[in-house]
Every structure is written in C-alpha cells, then in structure tokens.
Amino acid sequence: MKWVLLGTSLLVGVALAVDGFLNLGERWRHYRIAAEGLKSQGWRFIQGTDPYGSADVAQNARAFAGRVEELIDAETGGYVNGPARPAAAPTTSP
C-alpha cells in the first residue's frame, strides 16, 4: 500500500511540474478562444448575418477572408506575447 501511495504522489507531482513548465492550461484557453472566434465568423458567413448580409457573395467572401486573417494575426500575436512567453524570473531589489 505504501508503494501505491508513493507512486501516485510522484506521478501527480511530475504531472503538475510538466503542466507548470509547459503552461498547458493557458495554451488550451488561448487556442479555445481562437477556435471559438473562427467558428463564430464561419457561422455568421454561412448564415449571412451581420457583417456578411449583403447580396454580393464576392464582397461577403472578401470580408470573411479579411476577418479570418485579422483573427489569425491576433491569435499569433497573442500566442507570442502570452502562453509562449516563459514566466519572468522573480527580481529582487536591494
């Protein structure tokens, strides 16, 4: 029984260390937000709701492509400035 408890404790400790090091929770939230934004724009385009409500299909497609590119650019910048950035080392002042 002692070995089971020790093994479980070690496994949990290693899992938490890996999660803290790789920042997996923050990455998941970041990608989830990006995916929901893209999905929302896709449904708006398919349904023809605002801002894709005009009768000109080519204009709607251009607007959709532009909005998707904006979301991708924002996601890339958000990833570089957010989850991909390592945690800052604590500083001590004299």
N, C-alpha and C positions, 0 to 999 in steps of 0.2 A: 504493500500500500504506500510506503514511503517513496518508492521509486516512481510510482504513478504520479504522486503529488509533485515530486521534484521535476519530473519530465514535463508535466503540464505547466508548471511555473516557468521553466526555462523556455518552453515553446511560446507562451504568452509574452514573456519578456523579449524574446527575439522578434516576434511579430510586431510588437509595439515599437521596437527600435527601428526595424525596417520601415514601418509606416512613418515614423518621425523623420527618418533620414530621407526617404523618397517623397515625402509630402503627398501621399496618395489621396487623402481625403480632400485636400484643397484642389488638387488636379481634377478629381472627379466632379466637384462642384463647378469648377471653371468650364469643363467640357460639357456638362449638363446644361448650363446656361446658354452656351454657344449653340448646342443642338436644338434647344427649345426656340431660340431666336430664328434659326434657319427653318425649323419646322413651321413656325408661325408665318413667316414670309411665304413659304411654299403653299400653305393652305389659303392665305389671302390671295395669292396669284391664281390658284386653281379655281377658287370661288368667285373671283372677280370683284372682291371688295376693295375698299379704300386702301391703298392708293392705286390699285390696279383695275379701277372700274370703268375706264374709258373704252370706247368701242374699237379703238385701234389696237389690234393684237400686237403689232410690231412695237408700238410705243410701250405697251404693258410689259413685253418681254425685255425691252431695254431697261425699263425701270426696275424690273425684278432682278436682272443681272447686275445692275448697279448697286441695288440694295444688298444683294448677297455678297458682292465684293466688299462693300463697306463693313458688313458683319465679319467677313473673314479677316479683313485688315484689323479691325478692332480686337478680334479674338487673338490674332497673332501678337499684337502689341500687348494685350492683356496677359498673355501667357509669358512673354519675355519679361514683363515688369512685375508679374505676380508669382504664380506657382513655380516657375522655372528658376526664379532668383533664390539663391541659398539664403538661409536665415543669417541676419547680421550678427557678427560676434559681439558679445557684450563689451562695452568700453568702460573703463574706469577713469575717473577724473582725479587728479592729485589733490 
